[in-house]
């Protein structure tokens, strides 16, 4: 199989099921941003961090491929002609969100309470987490926008929301682990 197909040379691309849409379509923006997020998470995973974090991040990357597949499938293509669901073995389930919440709670127990917003930075690895968090928020906004046009599984939106929370807490945890200073944002008076 060749990597290039030349079918996108005119500015369109195919969704799952074969429907062609412009490359700037909100559905393409949605799953393209999830793909971008997945790459940023790979960058975090490639850093010198504890293996427990890497294990969680691999799980997150796997779930993001699922999110991308869901977002790449328009509602009219979810069911095949024989009545089977196109993505019947794929899906985001409540336990995926609960997993992130458990990981957040586990890290949060060993962190000082938040008294102010934290400025991104302090260490390259921490900054990568903040970049991934921002891309995750953008992916969530795009999925919500898509949901205003065509239905999106509500668990996909909830997963992206919780993942951005996880990435924020991971950034704080890595600041602690790497002995990086957290710079608090104190508004001018």
KABEL-V950625 format. One record per residue. PHI is phi in whole degrees, -180 to 180 (* if undefined). PSI is psi in whole degrees, 0 to 359 (999 if undefined). Layout:
BEGIN
PHI,PSI / PHI,PSI
END
This chain:
BEGIN
*,129 / -82,149 / -70,320 / -96,137 / -114,341 / 71,0 / -75,344 / -97,6 / -65,343 / -101,10 / 93,15 / -121,163 / -145,161 / -98,138 / -88,170 / -57,132 / 101,348 / 99,348 / -59,131 / -99,136 / -137,161 / -63,149 / -66,346 / -95,5 / -57,144 / -57,327 / -66,320 / -68,317 / -58,320 / -63,303 / -77,336 / -66,323 / -71,325 / -63,321 / -64,317 / -60,316 / -59,316 / -59,321 / -67,319 / -64,322 / -66,324 / -60,323 / -65,318 / -62,315 / -62,332 / -79,355 / -81,170 / -82,80 / -126,166 / -60,147 / -63,331 / -61,318 / -64,318 / -62,320 / -62,315 / -63,317 / -66,326 / -64,317 / -60,316 / -62,315 / -61,320 / -62,315 / -64,325 / -68,329 / -64,321 / -64,314 / -57,315 / -60,317 / -64,320 / -64,314 / -68,335 / -82,358 / -110,111 / -68,151 / -52,322 / -71,348 / -105,3 / -68,331 / -111,129 / -77,168 / -60,331 / -85,5 / 92,349 / -74,151 / -79,133 / -58,319 / -110,39 / -60,331 / -97,2 / -113,150 / 167,157 / -97,131 / -120,161 / -52,325 / -67,337 / -66,320 / -72,318 / -60,322 / -58,313 / -63,319 / -63,320 / -64,319 / -67,321 / -62,311 / -61,320 / -62,314 / -69,319 / -60,328 / -62,334 / -105,10 / -107,148 / -66,151 / -61,150 / -80,129 / -115,342 / -147,167 / -66,155 / -111,132 / -76,133 / -60,142 / 131,194 / 104,330 / -165,145 / -55,316 / -64,320 / -63,318 / -63,322 / -59,320 / -63,317 / -67,323 / -63,314 / -61,321 / -61,316 / -66,319 / -65,323 / -63,318 / -62,321 / -65,317 / -60,319 / -63,314 / -61,319 / -67,321 / -65,322 / -66,318 / -61,314 / -59,319 / -63,333 / -69,338 / -100,312 / -138,147 / -64,138 / -121,138 / -52,124 / -62,333 / -70,333 / -65,314 / -66,317 / -63,320 / -62,314 / -63,321 / -62,312 / -68,326 / -64,321 / -64,323 / -63,315 / -58,315 / -65,325 / -65,312 / -67,323 / -61,319 / -60,317 / -65,318 / -65,318 / -67,326 / -58,315 / -65,310 / -61,321 / -90,3 / 56,39 / -92,145 / -77,129 / -85,122 / -96,119 / -82,144 / -90,117 / -116,110 / -62,147 / -65,147 / -102,999
END
